[in-house]
Amino acid sequence: MTFSFHPEADEEFGKAIDYYESCQQGLGEDFYSEVHAAIQRIIDFSGVWPVLDGDVRRCLTHRFPYGILYSVDKQEVFILAVMHLRRDPGYWKQRR
């Protein structure tokens, strides 16, 4: 199974990496690795995480307060958001 990012999800992911890297050298790389580990868990077990809305599910990262919002279409995971859990929870809904 492959994965792809919604353009806005890719942008927010990049901004979060930059933010964490500005806080502490290497922390941005740690965030990148954690998000990609969550994406691999999604690929391996896409139907395990709870449904948020329609066919959109959320997988939480382990170390950072983020959730990966995604849907599965055929054999591809489509990532709608790399969402900070303490921010506006519904901002991603227009991306569908």
N, CA, C and O atoms as CSV, one atom per row, in Angstrom:
chain,resi,resn,atom,element,x,y,z
A,1,MET,N,N,0.850,-1.178,0.000
A,1,MET,CA,C,0.000,0.000,0.000
A,1,MET,C,C,0.896,1.241,0.000
A,1,MET,O,O,1.940,1.259,0.651
A,2,THR,N,N,0.483,2.265,-0.728
A,2,THR,CA,C,1.235,3.515,-0.790
A,2,THR,C,C,0.489,4.593,0.002
A,2,THR,O,O,-0.619,4.371,0.491
A,3,PHE,N,N,1.121,5.762,0.115
A,3,PHE,CA,C,0.463,6.884,0.778
A,3,PHE,C,C,0.796,8.176,0.054
A,3,PHE,O,O,1.816,8.294,-0.625
A,4,SER,N,N,-0.094,9.134,0.221
A,4,SER,CA,C,0.157,10.469,-0.313
A,4,SER,C,C,-0.474,11.488,0.628
A,4,SER,O,O,-1.373,11.172,1.407
A,5,PHE,N,N,0.019,12.708,0.534
A,5,PHE,CA,C,-0.458,13.799,1.373
A,5,PHE,C,C,-1.330,14.750,0.568
A,5,PHE,O,O,-1.039,15.038,-0.593
A,6,HIS,N,N,-2.392,15.233,1.185
A,6,HIS,CA,C,-3.089,16.399,0.660
A,6,HIS,C,C,-2.060,17.532,0.693
A,6,HIS,O,O,-1.278,17.603,1.642
A,7,PRO,N,N,-2.030,18.417,-0.305
A,7,PRO,CA,C,-1.013,19.484,-0.304
A,7,PRO,C,C,-0.963,20.298,0.985
A,7,PRO,O,O,0.122,20.649,1.448
A,8,GLU,N,N,-2.114,20.601,1.570
A,8,GLU,CA,C,-2.119,21.371,2.815
A,8,GLU,C,C,-1.602,20.548,3.991
A,8,GLU,O,O,-0.994,21.102,4.908
A,9,ALA,N,N,-1.830,19.245,3.980
A,9,ALA,CA,C,-1.301,18.374,5.026
A,9,ALA,C,C,0.216,18.305,4.922
A,9,ALA,O,O,0.916,18.313,5.935
A,10,ASP,N,N,0.717,18.236,3.703
A,10,ASP,CA,C,2.167,18.216,3.488
A,10,ASP,C,C,2.796,19.516,3.985
A,10,ASP,O,O,3.865,19.503,4.594
A,11,GLU,N,N,2.130,20.624,3.723
A,11,GLU,CA,C,2.624,21.929,4.173
A,11,GLU,C,C,2.624,22.030,5.694
A,11,GLU,O,O,3.596,22.506,6.280
A,12,GLU,N,N,1.543,21.587,6.342
A,12,GLU,CA,C,1.502,21.681,7.803
A,12,GLU,C,C,2.519,20.741,8.445
A,12,GLU,O,O,3.069,21.049,9.502
A,13,PHE,N,N,2.766,19.608,7.816
A,13,PHE,CA,C,3.795,18.687,8.298
A,13,PHE,C,C,5.165,19.365,8.251
A,13,PHE,O,O,5.923,19.311,9.220
A,14,GLY,N,N,5.474,19.997,7.135
A,14,GLY,CA,C,6.752,20.709,7.004
A,14,GLY,C,C,6.902,21.829,8.019
A,14,GLY,O,O,7.980,22.020,8.581
A,15,LYS,N,N,5.826,22.569,8.256
A,15,LYS,CA,C,5.880,23.660,9.239
A,15,LYS,C,C,6.096,23.125,10.648
A,15,LYS,O,O,6.824,23.726,11.438
A,16,ALA,N,N,5.469,22.004,10.961
A,16,ALA,CA,C,5.656,21.413,12.291
A,16,ALA,C,C,7.088,20.924,12.465
A,16,ALA,O,O,7.671,21.086,13.538
A,17,ILE,N,N,7.659,20.328,11.425
A,17,ILE,CA,C,9.065,19.899,11.486
A,17,ILE,C,C,9.950,21.111,11.767
A,17,ILE,O,O,10.809,21.070,12.648
A,18,ASP,N,N,9.734,22.192,11.011
A,18,ASP,CA,C,10.533,23.411,11.205
A,18,ASP,C,C,10.366,23.968,12.609
A,18,ASP,O,O,11.340,24.400,13.224
A,19,TYR,N,N,9.134,23.961,13.124
A,19,TYR,CA,C,8.886,24.466,14.472
A,19,TYR,C,C,9.676,23.658,15.505
A,19,TYR,O,O,10.380,24.228,16.338
A,20,TYR,N,N,9.555,22.337,15.446
A,20,TYR,CA,C,10.254,21.511,16.430
A,20,TYR,C,C,11.766,21.643,16.297
A,20,TYR,O,O,12.484,21.621,17.296
A,21,GLU,N,N,12.246,21.778,15.076
A,21,GLU,CA,C,13.690,21.946,14.882
A,21,GLU,C,C,14.164,23.276,15.458
A,21,GLU,O,O,15.285,23.371,15.959
A,22,SER,N,N,13.309,24.313,15.391
A,22,SER,CA,C,13.676,25.613,15.962
A,22,SER,C,C,13.687,25.575,17.494
A,22,SER,O,O,14.376,26.365,18.139
A,23,CYS,N,N,12.918,24.649,18.062
A,23,CYS,CA,C,12.891,24.501,19.521
A,23,CYS,C,C,14.144,23.812,20.039
A,23,CYS,O,O,14.693,24.181,21.077
A,24,GLN,N,N,14.584,22.803,19.294
A,24,GLN,CA,C,15.760,22.033,19.713
A,24,GLN,C,C,16.317,21.295,18.502
A,24,GLN,O,O,15.577,20.640,17.768
A,25,GLN,N,N,17.605,21.404,18.301
A,25,GLN,CA,C,18.231,20.738,17.164
A,25,GLN,C,C,17.982,19.222,17.248
A,25,GLN,O,O,18.217,18.600,18.284
A,26,GLY,N,N,17.511,18.654,16.160
A,26,GLY,CA,C,17.224,17.217,16.099
A,26,GLY,C,C,15.790,16.858,16.431
A,26,GLY,O,O,15.338,15.758,16.112
A,27,LEU,N,N,15.058,17.779,17.076
A,27,LEU,CA,C,13.679,17.484,17.452
A,27,LEU,C,C,12.767,17.435,16.217
A,27,LEU,O,O,11.810,16.662,16.178
A,28,GLY,N,N,13.067,18.253,15.227
A,28,GLY,CA,C,12.310,18.208,13.979
A,28,GLY,C,C,12.466,16.871,13.282
A,28,GLY,O,O,11.506,16.331,12.732
A,29,GLU,N,N,13.671,16.342,13.308
A,29,GLU,CA,C,13.926,15.019,12.723
A,29,GLU,C,C,13.191,13.929,13.511
A,29,GLU,O,O,12.666,12.979,12.931
A,30,ASP,N,N,13.162,14.077,14.824
A,30,ASP,CA,C,12.419,13.122,15.654
A,30,ASP,C,C,10.924,13.156,15.320
A,30,ASP,O,O,10.278,12.112,15.238
A,31,PHE,N,N,10.382,14.360,15.129
A,31,PHE,CA,C,8.974,14.498,14.764
A,31,PHE,C,C,8.710,13.845,13.409
A,31,PHE,O,O,7.744,13.100,13.248
A,32,TYR,N,N,9.570,14.129,12.448
A,32,TYR,CA,C,9.455,13.514,11.115
A,32,TYR,C,C,9.414,11.991,11.228
A,32,TYR,O,O,8.563,11.336,10.625
A,33,SER,N,N,10.338,11.439,12.002
A,33,SER,CA,C,10.403,9.980,12.170
A,33,SER,C,C,9.153,9.437,12.841
A,33,SER,O,O,8.656,8.379,12.453
A,34,GLU,N,N,8.643,10.134,13.831
A,34,GLU,CA,C,7.442,9.672,14.538
A,34,GLU,C,C,6.217,9.695,13.633
A,34,GLU,O,O,5.405,8.771,13.669
A,35,VAL,N,N,6.077,10.735,12.827
A,35,VAL,CA,C,4.947,10.799,11.897
A,35,VAL,C,C,5.052,9.666,10.879
A,35,VAL,O,O,4.054,9.017,10.567
A,36,HIS,N,N,6.246,9.430,10.365
A,36,HIS,CA,C,6.402,8.342,9.391
A,36,HIS,C,C,6.202,6.965,10.035
A,36,HIS,O,O,5.748,6.037,9.365
A,37,ALA,N,N,6.525,6.820,11.295
A,37,ALA,CA,C,6.228,5.559,11.998
A,37,ALA,C,C,4.715,5.381,12.118
A,37,ALA,O,O,4.206,4.271,11.957
A,38,ALA,N,N,3.995,6.467,12.399
A,38,ALA,CA,C,2.530,6.395,12.473
A,38,ALA,C,C,1.949,6.053,11.101
A,38,ALA,O,O,1.006,5.267,11.004
A,39,ILE,N,N,2.503,6.637,10.052
A,39,ILE,CA,C,2.036,6.319,8.700
A,39,ILE,C,C,2.271,4.845,8.390
A,39,ILE,O,O,1.428,4.205,7.761
A,40,GLN,N,N,3.387,4.307,8.817
A,40,GLN,CA,C,3.640,2.880,8.590
A,40,GLN,C,C,2.642,2.016,9.351
A,40,GLN,O,O,2.197,0.990,8.838
A,41,ARG,N,N,2.285,2.422,10.575
A,41,ARG,CA,C,1.254,1.688,11.317
A,41,ARG,C,C,-0.085,1.745,10.585
A,41,ARG,O,O,-0.822,0.760,10.548
A,42,ILE,N,N,-0.392,2.899,10.005
A,42,ILE,CA,C,-1.624,3.035,9.226
A,42,ILE,C,C,-1.598,2.092,8.032
A,42,ILE,O,O,-2.576,1.394,7.767
A,43,ILE,N,N,-0.492,2.070,7.318
A,43,ILE,CA,C,-0.365,1.197,6.145
A,43,ILE,C,C,-0.532,-0.266,6.556
A,43,ILE,O,O,-1.206,-1.037,5.873
A,44,ASP,N,N,0.075,-0.634,7.654
A,44,ASP,CA,C,0.021,-2.027,8.111
A,44,ASP,C,C,-1.355,-2.428,8.632
A,44,ASP,O,O,-1.785,-3.566,8.441
A,45,PHE,N,N,-2.047,-1.496,9.291
A,45,PHE,CA,C,-3.325,-1.799,9.947
A,45,PHE,C,C,-4.312,-0.652,9.742
A,45,PHE,O,O,-4.752,-0.043,10.717
A,46,SER,N,N,-4.662,-0.350,8.513
A,46,SER,CA,C,-5.425,0.865,8.201
A,46,SER,C,C,-6.806,0.933,8.842
A,46,SER,O,O,-7.315,2.031,9.070
A,47,GLY,N,N,-7.422,-0.194,9.136
A,47,GLY,CA,C,-8.772,-0.172,9.680
A,47,GLY,C,C,-8.870,-0.186,11.187
A,47,GLY,O,O,-9.970,-0.295,11.728
A,48,VAL,N,N,-7.753,-0.079,11.878
A,48,VAL,CA,C,-7.730,-0.219,13.336
A,48,VAL,C,C,-8.161,1.054,14.068
A,48,VAL,O,O,-8.815,0.964,15.107
A,49,TRP,N,N,-7.811,2.231,13.554
A,49,TRP,CA,C,-8.028,3.469,14.305
A,49,TRP,C,C,-9.453,3.976,14.154
A,49,TRP,O,O,-10.127,3.674,13.169
A,50,PRO,N,N,-9.909,4.748,15.136
A,50,PRO,CA,C,-11.312,5.184,15.158
A,50,PRO,C,C,-11.670,6.111,13.996
A,50,PRO,O,O,-10.852,6.900,13.522
A,51,VAL,N,N,-12.905,5.986,13.564
A,51,VAL,CA,C,-13.450,6.850,12.511
A,51,VAL,C,C,-13.839,8.177,13.145
A,51,VAL,O,O,-14.504,8.213,14.180
A,52,LEU,N,N,-13.416,9.267,12.513
A,52,LEU,CA,C,-13.785,10.600,12.992
A,52,LEU,C,C,-15.018,11.125,12.274
A,52,LEU,O,O,-15.927,11.678,12.893
A,53,ASP,N,N,-15.035,10.945,10.965
A,53,ASP,CA,C,-16.109,11.511,10.161
A,53,ASP,C,C,-16.134,10.779,8.825
A,53,ASP,O,O,-15.147,10.806,8.089
A,54,GLY,N,N,-17.236,10.131,8.503
A,54,GLY,CA,C,-17.336,9.411,7.231
A,54,GLY,C,C,-16.312,8.295,7.153
A,54,GLY,O,O,-16.365,7.336,7.923
A,55,ASP,N,N,-15.385,8.423,6.223
A,55,ASP,CA,C,-14.342,7.409,6.060
A,55,ASP,C,C,-12.986,7.881,6.572
A,55,ASP,O,O,-11.968,7.244,6.303
A,56,VAL,N,N,-12.963,8.985,7.303
A,56,VAL,CA,C,-11.709,9.552,7.824
A,56,VAL,C,C,-11.428,8.983,9.208
A,56,VAL,O,O,-12.278,9.010,10.098
A,57,ARG,N,N,-10.225,8.471,9.363
A,57,ARG,CA,C,-9.774,7.902,10.635
A,57,ARG,C,C,-8.607,8.717,11.179
A,57,ARG,O,O,-8.006,9.523,10.468
A,58,ARG,N,N,-8.294,8.489,12.471
A,58,ARG,CA,C,-7.185,9.213,13.100
A,58,ARG,C,C,-6.283,8.245,13.842
A,58,ARG,O,O,-6.729,7.460,14.678
A,59,CYS,N,N,-4.998,8.323,13.513
A,59,CYS,CA,C,-3.960,7.570,14.215
A,59,CYS,C,C,-3.107,8.576,14.978
A,59,CYS,O,O,-2.609,9.542,14.398
A,60,LEU,N,N,-2.941,8.351,16.269
A,60,LEU,CA,C,-2.155,9.265,17.090
A,60,LEU,C,C,-0.669,8.922,17.022
A,60,LEU,O,O,-0.283,7.759,16.900
A,61,THR,N,N,0.155,9.973,17.105
A,61,THR,CA,C,1.587,9.747,17.229
A,61,THR,C,C,1.884,9.431,18.693
A,61,THR,O,O,1.093,9.762,19.576
A,62,HIS,N,N,3.014,8.799,18.944
A,62,HIS,CA,C,3.329,8.396,20.314
A,62,HIS,C,C,3.967,9.505,21.137
A,62,HIS,O,O,3.628,9.668,22.309
A,63,ARG,N,N,4.860,10.252,20.568
A,63,ARG,CA,C,5.656,11.181,21.361
A,63,ARG,C,C,5.177,12.630,21.295
A,63,ARG,O,O,5.447,13.417,22.202
A,64,PHE,N,N,4.480,12.974,20.245
A,64,PHE,CA,C,4.066,14.353,20.006
A,64,PHE,C,C,2.539,14.441,20.016
A,64,PHE,O,O,1.866,13.450,19.733
A,65,PRO,N,N,1.985,15.611,20.338
A,65,PRO,CA,C,0.522,15.738,20.411
A,65,PRO,C,C,-0.116,15.942,19.027
A,65,PRO,O,O,-0.737,16.971,18.761
A,66,TYR,N,N,0.050,14.959,18.175
A,66,TYR,CA,C,-0.448,15.029,16.801
A,66,TYR,C,C,-1.231,13.781,16.446
A,66,TYR,O,O,-0.995,12.694,16.973
A,67,GLY,N,N,-2.168,13.976,15.537
A,67,GLY,CA,C,-2.914,12.871,14.960
A,67,GLY,C,C,-2.774,12.925,13.451
A,67,GLY,O,O,-2.747,14.007,12.865
A,68,ILE,N,N,-2.687,11.771,12.823
A,68,ILE,CA,C,-2.646,11.674,11.369
A,68,ILE,C,C,-4.068,11.326,10.931
A,68,ILE,O,O,-4.572,10.249,11.249
A,69,LEU,N,N,-4.710,12.233,10.206
A,69,LEU,CA,C,-6.057,11.998,9.706
A,69,LEU,C,C,-5.941,11.478,8.284
A,69,LEU,O,O,-5.250,12.069,7.454
A,70,TYR,N,N,-6.620,10.371,8.003
A,70,TYR,CA,C,-6.423,9.723,6.715
A,70,TYR,C,C,-7.686,8.998,6.274
A,70,TYR,O,O,-8.585,8.722,7.068
A,71,SER,N,N,-7.722,8.703,4.989
A,71,SER,CA,C,-8.736,7.818,4.429
A,71,SER,C,C,-7.996,6.837,3.518
A,71,SER,O,O,-6.870,7.089,3.090
A,72,VAL,N,N,-8.648,5.728,3.238
A,72,VAL,CA,C,-8.054,4.714,2.378
A,72,VAL,C,C,-8.919,4.582,1.137
A,72,VAL,O,O,-10.127,4.362,1.227
A,73,ASP,N,N,-8.290,4.718,-0.020
A,73,ASP,CA,C,-8.975,4.569,-1.296
A,73,ASP,C,C,-8.216,3.539,-2.112
A,73,ASP,O,O,-7.080,3.771,-2.524
A,74,LYS,N,N,-8.846,2.415,-2.339
A,74,LYS,CA,C,-8.228,1.284,-3.038
A,74,LYS,C,C,-6.987,0.867,-2.265
A,74,LYS,O,O,-7.111,0.392,-1.136
A,75,GLN,N,N,-5.814,1.025,-2.821
A,75,GLN,CA,C,-4.590,0.615,-2.128
A,75,GLN,C,C,-3.710,1.804,-1.763
A,75,GLN,O,O,-2.485,1.689,-1.729
A,76,GLU,N,N,-4.342,2.959,-1.488
A,76,GLU,CA,C,-3.574,4.131,-1.102
A,76,GLU,C,C,-4.150,4.775,0.149
A,76,GLU,O,O,-5.364,4.936,0.284
A,77,VAL,N,N,-3.265,5.138,1.050
A,77,VAL,CA,C,-3.630,5.928,2.223
A,77,VAL,C,C,-3.469,7.390,1.821
A,77,VAL,O,O,-2.400,7.812,1.381
A,78,PHE,N,N,-4.551,8.156,1.980
A,78,PHE,CA,C,-4.520,9.578,1.650
A,78,PHE,C,C,-4.569,10.362,2.947
A,78,PHE,O,O,-5.558,10.308,3.678
A,79,ILE,N,N,-3.496,11.092,3.233
A,79,ILE,CA,C,-3.376,11.827,4.491
A,79,ILE,C,C,-3.970,13.222,4.311
A,79,ILE,O,O,-3.472,14.038,3.536
A,80,LEU,N,N,-5.049,13.469,5.052
A,80,LEU,CA,C,-5.751,14.750,4.973
A,80,LEU,C,C,-5.147,15.803,5.888
A,80,LEU,O,O,-5.204,16.995,5.586
A,81,ALA,N,N,-4.569,15.375,7.001
A,81,ALA,CA,C,-4.032,16.339,7.956
A,81,ALA,C,C,-3.006,15.689,8.866
A,81,ALA,O,O,-3.107,14.514,9.221
A,82,VAL,N,N,-2.021,16.484,9.230
A,82,VAL,CA,C,-1.098,16.157,10.317
A,82,VAL,C,C,-1.468,17.181,11.380
A,82,VAL,O,O,-0.923,18.283,11.433
A,83,MET,N,N,-2.417,16.779,12.230
A,83,MET,CA,C,-3.159,17.704,13.073
A,83,MET,C,C,-2.635,17.766,14.505
A,83,MET,O,O,-2.504,16.746,15.182
A,84,HIS,N,N,-2.340,18.983,14.945
A,84,HIS,CA,C,-2.020,19.195,16.353
A,84,HIS,C,C,-3.304,18.976,17.137
A,84,HIS,O,O,-4.346,19.527,16.780
A,85,LEU,N,N,-3.247,18.191,18.187
A,85,LEU,CA,C,-4.454,17.790,18.907
A,85,LEU,C,C,-5.061,18.879,19.792
A,85,LEU,O,O,-6.179,18.728,20.285
A,86,ARG,N,N,-4.338,19.958,19.990
A,86,ARG,CA,C,-4.851,21.023,20.855
A,86,ARG,C,C,-5.242,22.267,20.059
A,86,ARG,O,O,-5.298,23.368,20.606
A,87,ARG,N,N,-5.508,22.087,18.784
A,87,ARG,CA,C,-5.936,23.202,17.939
A,87,ARG,C,C,-7.310,22.915,17.368
A,87,ARG,O,O,-7.881,21.856,17.632
A,88,ASP,N,N,-7.845,23.829,16.598
A,88,ASP,CA,C,-9.171,23.719,16.004
A,88,ASP,C,C,-9.384,22.340,15.384
A,88,ASP,O,O,-8.756,22.018,14.375
A,89,PRO,N,N,-10.252,21.527,15.967
A,89,PRO,CA,C,-10.372,20.140,15.531
A,89,PRO,C,C,-11.025,19.919,14.170
A,89,PRO,O,O,-10.828,18.857,13.580
A,90,GLY,N,N,-11.789,20.869,13.648
A,90,GLY,CA,C,-12.500,20.626,12.409
A,90,GLY,C,C,-11.937,21.321,11.185
A,90,GLY,O,O,-12.565,21.303,10.126
A,91,TYR,N,N,-10.766,21.932,11.305
A,91,TYR,CA,C,-10.221,22.733,10.217
A,91,TYR,C,C,-9.984,21.936,8.927
A,91,TYR,O,O,-10.013,22.508,7.837
A,92,TRP,N,N,-9.758,20.668,9.037
A,92,TRP,CA,C,-9.372,19.814,7.900
A,92,TRP,C,C,-10.563,19.393,7.044
A,92,TRP,O,O,-10.361,18.888,5.940
A,93,LYS,N,N,-11.773,19.580,7.505
A,93,LYS,CA,C,-12.959,19.018,6.837
A,93,LYS,C,C,-13.164,19.554,5.419
A,93,LYS,O,O,-13.755,18.857,4.594
A,94,GLN,N,N,-12.705,20.750,5.111
A,94,GLN,CA,C,-12.863,21.270,3.766
A,94,GLN,C,C,-11.899,20.621,2.777
A,94,GLN,O,O,-12.010,20.861,1.575
A,95,ARG,N,N,-10.973,19.820,3.242
A,95,ARG,CA,C,-9.969,19.184,2.375
A,95,ARG,C,C,-10.491,17.949,1.655
A,95,ARG,O,O,-9.799,17.423,0.783
A,96,ARG,N,N,-11.636,17.486,1.971
A,96,ARG,CA,C,-12.155,16.249,1.415
A,96,ARG,C,C,-12.650,16.428,0.055
A,96,ARG,O,O,-13.125,15.473,-0.560
